[in-house]
Amino acid sequence: MLNNLYDRRFVLSNKLAIESMTDGEVTIFHITTFSRLKLSKGVYNLVSKFKEPAFVSEVVPEHLREKVEPHLLKLVEKRFLLDEEDAARFEEVPLERRLAKTPHTLFNSPRHRDGEAAADVSVVGVPYDLGNIIAPGARKGPAELRMRSFDYDYRVDLLTGRPRGWFDVEQEERILEGVSISDWGDVWFRYGESPDQIFRRVGDVCADVAAAGSFPLVIGGDHSITFPVVELLQQQQPLTVVWFDAHTDFAPLAPGVCNNHANVARRIMGLPNVVNVVEVGHRGFTLNDKVHMPEEKLVMLTAPRVRERGFASILDSIPASRPCYVSIDIDALDPVYAPATGTPVPEGFSPAEMKQMLRALGRHRDVVGLDLVEINPERDIGWRTTILGCHLLLTALGAIMGRRKAKPPEPSAELAGQAV
């Protein structure tokens, strides 16, 4: 009860805002701690009187105290309502936070905990879609992927203490055996933050992953979130970026236009240590010719060209000695298989084609990071796209980590000449 605090004055935090309001309820949130609280309209009207410092006895009539006190206690607990003497201290010190805990983890893997050694693979979610200028919804991608990934349960053997991995039925081999995976949660955002602030935090989290010697697996989110990840990784070594996408994402850069899914590949190509960008899967009809762009650092492999030339057209664009980063926009696949995207284009890759390309890259090139983006669950049909997304992640990780655990095989003559 607040009886022992009636001689103290309280004031509302200046970090509060309204998230929603109906005739009977008001939901308020703290823009720094991200906490929320739902109040009745009557309690909200009383609480709003603490805009200026005031005693509880001055604001709450005696006959309402028993009803209102639980709400006041919660407001004090969440630091929505501050003791006048402490208000300046609480408001001046920003809460440092980079990650938010999620209800589920990818493949039901363990959560990463501060102070523990990082796993071989570190999962980072980026539930951000303000870079998608066509349709919102990709912010829900990380949560939906994690939920559906429970069909592919991560297990650690009881006797050996080593991850069991999975059996790849198509390849008739075991993958990811002995490869540890942990989920770091989602990159945390404040309401109203600028994209630059959000991307800096994404880069900071990925820097922590890299410093721990772990492989970054990033799940988005729209395609703009790839920029801060590549920006961080290319500081360590020259990179090729392999860009699976139905679109070029090469829109001209304009003053005042922030990083978005339409221009992100151009921004990435401008990074000093990105040697080239290999775009795989462009197709359809466009206003301008985006295939024959005179860009020295751009390699354009349309979907028909890859089908005609085979895997060699991708591998030949990446010297065997150069590390690469792989970014998968789900719209690289045909919307028959992956309908949950804001920008579907017919005649995309089949799941089998996509898996073959990911295996080729993982087995024959040094992949230093991977992301999967642009899954929009609001447009999915029976979890079709998120199930496929889990398959793609396991396929890619199986090849990448298999190469790291063993001496990489040489590309065979069959692979070099094989059509997809």
C-alpha positions as CSV (number, residue, x, y, z in Angstrom):
1,M,0.0,0.0,0.0
2,L,1.0,3.6,-0.5
3,N,0.1,4.8,3.0
4,N,3.7,5.3,4.0
5,L,4.4,7.3,0.8
6,Y,1.7,9.9,1.3
7,D,4.2,12.4,2.4
8,R,6.2,12.2,-0.9
9,R,5.5,13.9,-4.1
10,F,5.4,12.1,-7.4
11,V,5.7,13.2,-11.0
12,L,5.1,11.4,-14.3
13,S,8.2,10.4,-16.3
14,N,8.8,12.6,-19.3
15,K,9.6,9.4,-21.3
16,L,5.9,8.4,-21.5
17,A,3.7,8.3,-24.6
18,I,0.3,6.9,-25.5
19,E,0.3,3.7,-27.6
20,S,-3.4,3.4,-28.0
21,M,-6.6,4.9,-26.7
22,T,-10.3,3.7,-26.8
23,D,-13.4,5.0,-25.1
24,G,-12.6,2.9,-22.0
25,E,-8.9,2.2,-22.0
26,V,-5.5,3.8,-22.5
27,T,-2.3,2.0,-23.1
28,I,0.9,4.0,-22.2
29,F,4.5,3.0,-22.8
30,H,7.9,4.1,-21.8
31,I,10.1,5.0,-24.8
32,T,13.3,4.0,-23.0
33,T,12.4,0.8,-21.2
34,F,9.8,-0.2,-23.7
35,S,7.4,-1.1,-20.8
36,R,3.6,-0.9,-21.3
37,L,0.7,-0.5,-19.0
38,K,-3.0,-0.5,-19.7
39,L,-5.2,1.8,-17.6
40,S,-8.9,2.5,-17.5
41,K,-9.8,5.9,-18.7
42,G,-10.7,7.0,-15.2
43,V,-7.4,5.9,-13.7
44,Y,-5.6,7.5,-16.7
45,N,-7.3,10.8,-16.0
46,L,-6.2,10.7,-12.3
47,V,-2.7,9.7,-13.2
48,S,-2.4,12.5,-15.7
49,K,-2.7,15.0,-12.8
50,F,0.9,14.0,-11.9
51,K,2.2,16.0,-14.9
52,E,3.5,18.3,-12.2
53,P,4.8,17.1,-8.9
54,A,2.0,16.4,-6.5
55,F,1.1,14.4,-3.3
56,V,-1.0,11.3,-3.8
57,S,-3.5,12.7,-1.3
58,E,-3.8,15.8,-3.5
59,V,-4.6,13.8,-6.6
60,V,-6.6,10.7,-5.5
61,P,-9.8,11.2,-3.5
62,E,-10.0,9.2,-0.3
63,H,-12.9,7.1,-1.5
64,L,-11.0,6.0,-4.6
65,R,-7.7,5.1,-3.0
66,E,-8.3,1.4,-2.5
67,K,-9.2,1.0,-6.1
68,V,-6.4,3.2,-7.5
69,E,-3.5,2.2,-5.3
70,P,-2.7,-1.1,-7.2
71,H,-2.3,0.9,-10.4
72,L,-0.1,3.5,-8.6
73,L,2.1,0.8,-7.3
74,K,2.5,-0.6,-10.8
75,L,3.3,2.8,-12.1
76,V,6.0,3.3,-9.5
77,E,7.4,-0.1,-10.1
78,K,7.7,0.5,-13.8
79,R,9.2,4.0,-13.2
80,F,6.3,5.6,-15.0
81,L,5.6,7.5,-11.8
82,L,8.7,8.9,-10.1
83,D,9.5,10.3,-6.7
84,E,10.2,14.0,-7.3
85,E,13.6,13.7,-5.7
86,D,14.6,10.8,-8.0
87,A,13.0,12.0,-11.2
88,A,16.0,13.9,-12.5
89,R,18.3,10.9,-11.8
90,F,16.1,8.4,-13.6
91,E,15.5,10.7,-16.6
92,E,19.1,11.7,-17.1
93,V,20.5,8.2,-17.2
94,P,19.4,6.3,-20.4
95,L,18.9,2.6,-20.2
96,E,21.6,0.8,-22.1
97,R,20.0,-2.2,-23.9
98,R,20.7,-3.9,-27.1
99,L,18.7,-7.1,-27.1
100,A,15.2,-8.2,-26.2
101,K,14.3,-11.6,-25.0
102,T,11.9,-13.5,-27.3
103,P,9.2,-16.0,-26.3
104,H,10.8,-18.7,-28.5
105,T,14.2,-19.5,-29.9
106,L,15.2,-20.7,-33.4
107,F,15.0,-24.5,-33.5
108,N,14.4,-24.4,-29.8
109,S,18.1,-23.8,-29.3
110,P,19.5,-22.5,-26.0
111,R,19.4,-18.8,-25.3
112,H,22.7,-17.0,-25.3
113,R,23.6,-15.6,-21.9
114,D,26.0,-12.9,-21.0
115,G,29.3,-14.3,-19.7
116,E,28.9,-17.6,-21.5
117,A,31.0,-18.7,-24.4
118,A,29.3,-18.1,-27.7
119,A,28.0,-21.1,-29.7
120,D,29.3,-21.9,-33.2
121,V,26.2,-20.2,-34.7
122,S,24.6,-17.2,-33.1
123,V,21.0,-16.3,-34.1
124,V,20.0,-12.6,-34.1
125,G,16.5,-11.4,-34.9
126,V,15.9,-8.0,-36.4
127,P,12.1,-7.4,-36.3
128,Y,12.3,-4.2,-38.4
129,D,10.3,-3.4,-41.6
130,L,10.4,0.4,-41.9
131,G,12.8,-0.1,-44.8
132,N,10.1,-1.8,-46.8
133,I,8.4,0.9,-48.9
134,I,5.8,-1.5,-50.4
135,A,4.1,-3.4,-47.6
136,P,4.7,-3.7,-43.8
137,G,4.7,-7.0,-42.0
138,A,8.2,-8.4,-42.3
139,R,8.9,-7.3,-38.7
140,K,6.9,-10.4,-37.7
141,G,9.2,-12.7,-39.6
142,P,11.7,-13.5,-36.8
143,A,8.9,-14.5,-34.4
144,E,7.1,-16.7,-37.0
145,L,10.3,-18.4,-38.1
146,R,11.1,-19.2,-34.5
147,M,7.7,-20.7,-33.8
148,R,7.6,-22.9,-36.9
149,S,11.2,-24.0,-36.4
150,F,10.1,-26.1,-33.4
151,D,9.4,-28.8,-36.0
152,Y,13.2,-29.1,-36.3
153,D,14.1,-29.5,-32.6
154,Y,17.7,-28.8,-31.6
155,R,18.9,-31.5,-29.4
156,V,22.1,-32.2,-27.4
157,D,23.0,-35.8,-26.9
158,L,22.6,-37.0,-23.3
159,L,25.8,-39.0,-23.2
160,T,28.2,-37.1,-25.3
161,G,27.0,-33.5,-24.6
162,R,27.3,-32.7,-28.3
163,P,24.6,-31.3,-30.5
164,R,23.0,-34.1,-32.5
165,G,22.3,-32.1,-35.6
166,W,19.8,-33.3,-38.2
167,F,19.6,-36.0,-40.9
168,D,19.3,-34.5,-44.4
169,V,17.0,-37.0,-46.2
170,E,17.8,-35.5,-49.6
171,Q,21.5,-35.8,-49.2
172,E,21.4,-38.9,-47.1
173,E,23.9,-37.5,-44.6
174,R,23.9,-36.0,-41.1
175,I,24.4,-32.2,-40.9
176,L,25.3,-29.8,-38.1
177,E,26.4,-32.7,-35.8
178,G,28.5,-31.2,-33.1
179,V,27.6,-27.7,-34.2
180,S,26.3,-25.6,-31.3
181,I,23.5,-23.0,-31.9
182,S,22.3,-20.3,-29.5
183,D,19.7,-17.6,-29.9
184,W,20.6,-14.1,-28.8
185,G,17.1,-12.8,-29.1
186,D,15.9,-9.7,-31.1
187,V,17.7,-6.4,-31.5
188,W,15.9,-4.0,-29.3
189,F,14.3,-0.8,-30.6
190,R,12.8,2.3,-29.0
191,Y,9.7,3.8,-30.5
192,G,10.6,6.8,-32.6
193,E,14.3,5.9,-33.1
194,S,15.8,6.9,-36.4
195,P,16.9,4.1,-38.8
196,D,20.5,5.1,-38.3
197,Q,20.2,4.5,-34.6
198,I,18.6,1.1,-35.1
199,F,21.2,0.0,-37.6
200,R,24.0,1.1,-35.3
201,R,22.5,-1.2,-32.7
202,V,22.3,-4.1,-35.2
203,G,25.9,-3.5,-36.0
204,D,26.9,-3.4,-32.3
205,V,25.2,-6.8,-31.7
206,C,26.8,-8.3,-34.7
207,A,30.2,-6.9,-33.5
208,D,29.6,-8.8,-30.2
209,V,28.9,-12.0,-32.2
210,A,32.0,-11.6,-34.3
211,A,34.2,-10.8,-31.3
212,A,33.0,-14.0,-29.7
213,G,34.2,-15.9,-32.8
214,S,30.7,-17.1,-33.7
215,F,29.0,-17.3,-37.0
216,P,26.2,-14.7,-37.4
217,L,22.8,-15.9,-38.6
218,V,20.4,-12.9,-38.9
219,I,16.7,-13.2,-39.5
220,G,14.6,-10.3,-40.5
221,G,12.9,-8.0,-41.1
222,D,13.1,-6.3,-44.5
223,H,16.2,-6.4,-46.7
224,S,17.5,-3.0,-45.4
225,I,18.7,-4.8,-42.2
226,T,21.5,-6.5,-44.2
227,F,23.4,-3.2,-44.5
228,P,24.6,-2.9,-40.9
229,V,25.6,-6.6,-40.8
230,V,27.7,-6.3,-43.9
231,E,29.1,-2.9,-42.9
232,L,30.5,-4.6,-39.7
233,L,31.8,-7.7,-41.4
234,Q,33.6,-5.9,-44.2
235,Q,35.6,-4.0,-41.7
236,Q,37.4,-7.2,-40.9
237,Q,38.3,-8.4,-44.5
238,P,37.3,-7.8,-48.1
239,L,34.0,-9.5,-49.0
240,T,31.8,-10.6,-51.8
241,V,28.1,-10.3,-51.1
242,V,25.9,-12.9,-52.7
243,W,22.4,-11.3,-53.1
244,F,19.6,-13.8,-53.7
245,D,16.7,-11.6,-54.8
246,A,14.0,-11.2,-57.4
247,H,14.9,-7.5,-57.5
248,T,18.2,-5.6,-57.8
249,D,17.6,-3.4,-54.8
250,F,19.8,-0.9,-56.7
251,A,17.6,2.2,-56.7
252,P,19.5,5.5,-57.0
253,L,20.6,7.1,-53.8
254,A,18.8,10.4,-53.2
255,P,19.5,13.0,-50.6
256,G,17.3,12.6,-47.6
257,V,16.2,9.0,-48.6
258,C,17.3,6.6,-45.9
259,N,18.5,3.0,-46.2
260,N,15.6,0.9,-47.5
261,H,15.0,-2.4,-49.3
262,A,15.0,-0.7,-52.7
263,N,18.5,0.9,-52.5
264,V,20.3,-1.3,-49.9
265,A,22.4,-3.3,-52.4
266,R,23.7,-0.1,-53.9
267,R,24.6,1.2,-50.5
268,I,26.4,-2.1,-49.7
269,M,28.3,-2.0,-52.9
270,G,29.7,1.4,-51.8
271,L,31.3,0.1,-48.7
272,P,35.1,0.2,-49.0
273,N,35.8,-3.5,-48.4
274,V,32.9,-4.9,-50.4
275,V,34.8,-6.1,-53.6
276,N,31.6,-7.0,-55.5
277,V,27.9,-7.8,-55.2
278,V,26.7,-10.9,-57.0
279,E,23.0,-10.6,-57.6
280,V,21.2,-13.9,-58.2
281,G,17.6,-14.3,-59.3
282,H,16.5,-11.0,-60.9
283,R,13.6,-11.5,-63.2
284,G,10.2,-10.2,-64.4
285,F,9.4,-6.9,-66.1
286,T,10.8,-3.5,-65.0
287,L,10.6,0.1,-66.3
288,N,14.3,0.4,-66.9
289,D,17.0,-2.1,-67.9
290,K,18.5,-3.2,-64.6
291,V,20.4,-6.1,-66.1
292,H,23.1,-4.2,-68.1
293,M,24.0,-1.6,-65.5
294,P,27.6,-0.3,-66.0
295,E,28.7,-1.0,-62.5
296,E,32.2,-2.5,-62.2
297,K,31.5,-4.1,-58.8
298,L,28.1,-5.6,-59.8
299,V,27.7,-9.1,-61.2
300,M,24.1,-9.7,-62.4
301,L,22.9,-13.3,-62.7
302,T,19.3,-13.4,-63.7
303,A,17.2,-16.4,-62.9
304,P,17.2,-17.6,-66.5
305,R,20.9,-17.1,-66.8
306,V,21.6,-19.2,-63.7
307,R,19.4,-21.9,-65.0
308,E,21.2,-21.8,-68.3
309,R,24.8,-21.6,-67.0
310,G,24.5,-23.6,-63.8
311,F,26.3,-23.2,-60.5
312,A,29.5,-22.2,-62.1
313,S,28.0,-18.7,-62.9
314,I,27.8,-18.1,-59.2
315,L,31.0,-19.7,-58.0
316,D,33.1,-18.2,-60.8
317,S,32.1,-14.7,-59.5
318,I,33.7,-15.4,-56.1
319,P,37.4,-16.2,-55.9
320,A,37.9,-19.3,-53.8
321,S,40.2,-17.3,-51.5
322,R,37.7,-14.5,-50.8
323,P,35.1,-14.7,-48.0
324,C,31.5,-14.0,-48.9
325,Y,28.3,-13.0,-47.1
326,V,25.1,-14.6,-48.3
327,S,21.8,-12.7,-48.1
328,I,18.5,-14.4,-49.0
329,D,15.4,-12.4,-49.8
330,I,12.6,-14.9,-49.7
331,D,11.2,-13.5,-53.0
332,A,14.1,-15.1,-54.8
333,L,11.9,-18.2,-54.7
334,D,8.8,-18.5,-56.8
335,P,5.7,-17.2,-54.9
336,V,4.0,-20.6,-55.5
337,Y,6.4,-21.9,-52.9
338,A,6.9,-18.7,-50.8
339,P,3.8,-16.5,-51.0
340,A,4.7,-14.6,-47.8
341,T,6.5,-11.7,-49.3
342,G,5.5,-8.1,-50.1
343,T,7.0,-8.2,-53.6
344,P,6.3,-11.5,-55.3
345,V,7.6,-12.1,-58.8
346,P,6.6,-15.2,-60.9
347,E,9.2,-17.7,-62.3
348,G,11.4,-17.7,-59.3
349,F,13.6,-20.5,-58.0
350,S,12.1,-23.7,-56.7
351,P,13.1,-24.9,-53.2
352,A,15.2,-27.6,-54.8
353,E,17.1,-25.1,-56.9
354,M,17.6,-22.8,-54.0
355,K,19.0,-25.6,-51.8
356,Q,21.4,-26.7,-54.5
357,M,22.8,-23.2,-54.8
358,L,23.1,-22.8,-51.1
359,R,24.9,-26.1,-50.8
360,A,27.3,-25.2,-53.6
361,L,28.2,-21.9,-51.9
362,G,28.5,-23.3,-48.4
363,R,30.7,-26.2,-49.6
364,H,33.0,-24.4,-51.9
365,R,33.3,-20.8,-50.6
366,D,34.1,-19.3,-47.2
367,V,30.8,-17.9,-46.0
368,V,31.2,-15.6,-43.0
369,G,27.6,-14.6,-42.4
370,L,24.0,-15.4,-43.5
371,D,20.7,-13.7,-43.4
372,L,17.1,-14.5,-44.4
373,V,14.8,-11.6,-44.9
374,E,11.4,-10.3,-46.2
375,I,9.2,-13.0,-44.9
376,N,5.8,-11.4,-44.3
377,P,3.7,-13.8,-42.3
378,E,0.6,-11.7,-42.9
379,R,0.7,-13.0,-46.5
380,D,1.5,-16.6,-45.8
381,I,-0.7,-19.6,-46.6
382,G,-0.6,-22.3,-43.9
383,W,2.9,-21.6,-42.7
384,R,4.2,-22.5,-46.2
385,T,6.9,-19.8,-46.4
386,T,8.2,-20.1,-42.8
387,I,8.5,-23.8,-43.1
388,L,10.5,-23.3,-46.3
389,G,12.6,-20.7,-44.6
390,C,13.6,-23.2,-41.9
391,H,14.6,-25.7,-44.6
392,L,16.8,-23.1,-46.3
393,L,18.5,-22.1,-43.1
394,L,19.3,-25.7,-42.2
395,T,20.5,-26.4,-45.7
396,A,22.8,-23.4,-45.8
397,L,24.1,-23.9,-42.3
398,G,24.7,-27.6,-42.9
399,A,26.9,-26.8,-45.9
400,I,28.7,-23.8,-44.3
401,M,29.5,-25.4,-41.0
402,G,30.3,-28.7,-42.7
403,R,33.0,-26.9,-44.7
404,R,34.4,-25.3,-41.5
405,K,34.6,-28.6,-39.7
406,A,36.3,-30.5,-42.5
407,K,38.7,-29.8,-45.4
408,P,36.5,-28.3,-48.2
409,P,36.1,-30.5,-51.2
410,E,37.2,-29.3,-54.7
411,P,34.3,-28.4,-57.0
412,S,33.8,-31.3,-59.3
413,A,33.6,-31.2,-63.1
414,E,29.9,-32.2,-62.7
415,L,29.2,-29.2,-60.4
416,A,31.0,-26.8,-62.7
417,G,28.9,-27.7,-65.7
418,Q,25.6,-28.6,-63.9
419,A,22.5,-26.6,-64.7
420,V,20.2,-25.7,-61.9
